[in-house]
């Protein structure tokens, strides 16, 4: 599923790039001096998917139960960001893109011996603070491909509930992405795909709220850690 999603997003990005490349006038360079400016401002809208990877610890309850967790499918979410871009050199820019990500993850829980199942929907509203280095290639008429690498801090401001799993408010990601600048007469249009790899265990293991509810607490007890990942597809307007 994850591989098919990445391939689908890559093909979508390629299709968008192809359409814009075909419609740009190869004989006229739009905004030829825009990349010489030190500062660039803009915004973006887009979609993303959130994934969570679980590491189990082999915990067995007093009743002989052994539970396993997974996220079998992706649910699309919405994101919106601002853009502050600072030119470091001809091919290198520093980008700060604060924004908000709205999404959710459907978690399925299965008991190994009986096949019994449980489920939980983890909703999240992230305030994100991504900082990236943008490495651009040569400009080819009205298009310029690039890759990015950076770090993203994320603060989940969604209300936490006393359910089977409870996640930390703060998370951090390493990010890698690629896209292409398309130079239009009045602005730059920039489709981009970014992969975000979680660095922290986001699971809250200390659950005093479930002391009197061992049937729920056994799910948290079965996990050593949980890490969050994202795939983000955005359209920037600069």
Buried (B, 14 or more C-beta within 10 A) or exposed (E): EEEEBEEEBEEEBEEBBEEBBEEBEEEEEBBEEEBEEEEBEBBBEBBBBBBBBBEEEEBBBEEEBBBEBEBEEBEEBEBEBEBEBBBEEEBEBBBBBBBBBBBBBEBBBBBEEEEEEBEBEBBBBBEBBBBBBBBBEEBEBBBBBBBBEBBBBBEBEBEBEEBBBBBBEEBBBEBBBBBBBBBBEEBBBBBBBBBBBBBBBBBBEEBEBBEEEEEBBBBBBBBEBBBBBBBBBBBBEB
